[in-house]
Amino acid sequence: MINIWDVIADFIQKFAELGAGFQSIGSSYEPEIPEELKENI
């Protein structure tokens, strides 16, 4: 019998393995570049 905590832990582990970058692509998140960095580009 599968424990509910095992299912939750597996889901969190799979989500974490994808990495933060993958999740931010899905939400179309793009941070604003500070002016100090724009001058150096």
Secondary structure, DSSP 8 states (H G I E B T S, - for coil): ---HHHHHHHHHHHHHHH-HHHHHHHTT------HHHHHH-
